[in-house]
Amino acid sequence: MNIPTIHWGMREYAPLFLLLIPIMVMLILALRKKERIIAFLTDKGRRHFLIKHYSFIKQIIKSFFFVAGCALLILSLLHPQWNKKEENVSYQGRDLLIALDISRSMLAKDLSPNRLSFAKAKIHALVNSLPSDRIGLILFAGAPCLVCPLTTDYDSFFMFLDQVDSSSTSAGGTAIDQVIKEGITQFSKMQERKNKLLVIFTDGEDFSADLARVKKEAIALNLKIFAFGVGTAEGAPVPAFDLQGKQAGYEKDEKGAIVISRLNSALLKKLVTDTGGYYQQSTKDNQDIQRMIEQLSTFDKEKIDEKKRETYEEQYAWFVLGAFICLVIEWLL
């Protein structure tokens, strides 16, 4: 006879067993007190005549069944399971590439603490609201870099995202056409995918040389481009850094005037309109993320993976039944 291995589904309830300690202590104290009272009121030799239905052994047995019933109830809360079986599970979701602008202008502080950190926080909020989608991460300034391919492993995605800081930024200008090209390259490997989504987090400062042609390629591939405008219309100066990475004033133009970086929402709005996407300007609350999620949710989920999953049959009912029997026996004794 094979004894099944028990798998516990809710181990976090195990500390409840500590409650049995004060219960047993109180039962022991109650038995001792009862024994002292009986000893005080009756003679030991005639006790069974005077108190006919009392038995110390019976009280111990009652206490045992009460504690056993409580223990079985706690065991049932731990969700005991056995009889393992395998089943194929299909996972559905969308494929979403997120592109983050890491040009030097993203260090401007018109958003707190700066545009780059602000955008990272918004990406965290967006991804956490899309729990079943495959997410990839592209970093770009002049040239894009796919640092995290499409994955459902959000811990890995966030690991790459969180490593981005001021030291990651590039002094080169932003080339939005290049990041769209990278999106086209990645999604061209998945022609069977119905929905291809690219979300660009940028301040819209663009030095693209071939944006019009790249947009046509994106439209031909049915790549939907979403833009998340990071910055304000008023703008802010772009920090300059020395060789040690410390801020040393602000970037200046050829005439020596401080460079003010402003959000170029007009370019981003035209980009998403031409490609059938959506533009969202950043807000201090999470209304911007909520609107972006609503737009992304209009695209149907597709099968993205099929895996074998091990499952166990729930058996807690046997422990509840055992607890009920123990407590009934305790009550009848």
ABEGO torsion letter per residue (X at the ends): XBBBBBBBABAAAAAAAAAAAAAAAAAAAAAAAAAAAAAAABBAAAAAAABAABBAAAAAAAAAAAAAAAAAAAAAAAGBBBGBBBBBBBBBBBBBBBBBBABAAAABAABOABAAAAAAAAAAAAAAABAABBBBBBBBBABBBBABBBBABAAAAAAAAAABBAAABBABBBBAAAAAAAAAAAAAABAABABBBBBBBBAGBBABAAAAAAAAAAAAAGBBBBBBBBEBAAEBBBBBBBAAGBBBEBBBBAAGBBBBBBBBAAAAAAAAAAAGBBBBBBBABAAAAAAAAAAAAABBBBBABBBBBBBBBBAAAAAAAAAAAAAAAAAAX
